[in-house]
Amino acid sequence: MAANTQQTDDELSGNLLYDKDARVILMEILKSLRVLTDRIEKIEKEVQKIDGIKEGLSNLSTRVQTNEETIVEIQDRNRKVEESVEKMVDKYSANAEEISQIKDRMETIGEDNGTFSNIAIKELKADVLDLKCRSMSDNLVFSGLAFQREESCQLKIQNFLLNELDIPYKVNLGSVHRFGKPGLNGARPIVAKFIHRDELEDVLKNTFKLKGKQFGISEQFPIEIERKRKELYPVMKKAKNEGKKVKLVRDKLYINGKPHVSLDTKPNGTEYRDVLLRQAQQNSYRNKTVNERPFKRSRQESGNNDAINEETITTPM
């Protein structure tokens, strides 16, 4: 009995010792498991971070791919733009060369046609001047007639022709009006357009009756011709005083049948225009139905009537 009791106590003591060791071991195991669990949780967190990084890398990869595609498109566009620019440069170079050639040709043509252009310009000027002369061919300018308010220029001319020139009939006039700058008496001259050329000639034939009076009558010419005629009046007067046969046609003076050439006349000046004017004058004479006087009469001013008479005058030497 006592032996059994002792055996039981020993077994109990051994079991207790065994339980203590097991508990220690279990505690160590539990501790290790906790440490392992913490590590696993940390690993899981890191894995979650890696997943986020992986997702970010995936998005970044998508964006990079998109950018690469955009870059490819931009490169393609740049290539096309470069090709277009190259074509434009080539076209510009070709155009520049062509323009240079055209410019050279134009300069050559301009040099070659310089004389022709000058002749063409002279022809145009001569045509314009001839048209001016034709438009004024039936006009007479009356100077020295006093101005009155509410005057009738046509009636004034009719009375003047009757009273001063003894024209017994009523002259047929078109437009009659004052023009230009005032004369010596402060009145502007009157220009009258004659309907019939023979009536104009009749008036000119009677201008000698105005000698010594303040009145003057002259044919109307363009300012270019008037300026030249004024330069020729002294030459014409001198030639007449020398007994030479003179006549003044528009702006051309003929002495003894030969055209007068001024000493200061420049070469290639108005010769070409004068030829055209003479031809036009001859053609106009052929087309006239009324016999015109041989030569034109210039302005008849008092005290200077002999100096500017355009008709042919022969004075004994």
Stockholm file with secondary structure:
# STOCKHOLM 1.0

chainA/1-317         MAANTQQTDDELSGNLLYDKDARVILMEILKSLRVLTDRIEKIEKEVQKIDGIKEGLSNLSTRVQTNEETIVEIQDRNRKVEESVEKMVDKYSANAEEISQIKDRMETIGEDNGTFSNIAIKELKADVLDLKCRSMSDNLVFSGLAFQREESCQLKIQNFLLNELDIPYKVNLGSVHRFGKPGLNGARPIVAKFIHRDELEDVLKNTFKLKGKQFGISEQFPIEIERKRKELYPVMKKAKNEGKKVKLVRDKLYINGKPHVSLDTKPNGTEYRDVLLRQAQQNSYRNKTVNERPFKRSRQESGNNDAINEETITTPM
#=GR chainA/1-317 SS CHHHHHHHHHHHHHHHHHHHHHHHHHHHHHHHHHHHHHHHHHHHHHHHHHHHHHHHHHHHHHHHHHHHHHHHHHHHHHHHHHHHHHHHHHHHHHHHHHHHHHHHHHHHHHHHTHHHHHHHHHHHHHHHHHHHHHHHTTEEEEESCCCCTTCCHHHHHHHHHHHHSCCCSCCCEEEEEECSSCCTTSCCCEEEEESCHHHHHHHHHTGGGGTTSSCEEEECCCHHHHHHHHHHHHHHHHHHHTTCCEEEETTEEEETTEECCCTTCCTTSSHHHHHHHHHHHHHHHHHCSSCCCSSCCCCBCTTCTTTSCCSCBCCCC
#=GC SS_cons         CHHHHHHHHHHHHHHHHHHHHHHHHHHHHHHHHHHHHHHHHHHHHHHHHHHHHHHHHHHHHHHHHHHHHHHHHHHHHHHHHHHHHHHHHHHHHHHHHHHHHHHHHHHHHHHHTHHHHHHHHHHHHHHHHHHHHHHHTTEEEEESCCCCTTCCHHHHHHHHHHHHSCCCSCCCEEEEEECSSCCTTSCCCEEEEESCHHHHHHHHHTGGGGTTSSCEEEECCCHHHHHHHHHHHHHHHHHHHTTCCEEEETTEEEETTEECCCTTCCTTSSHHHHHHHHHHHHHHHHHCSSCCCSSCCCCBCTTCTTTSCCSCBCCCC
//
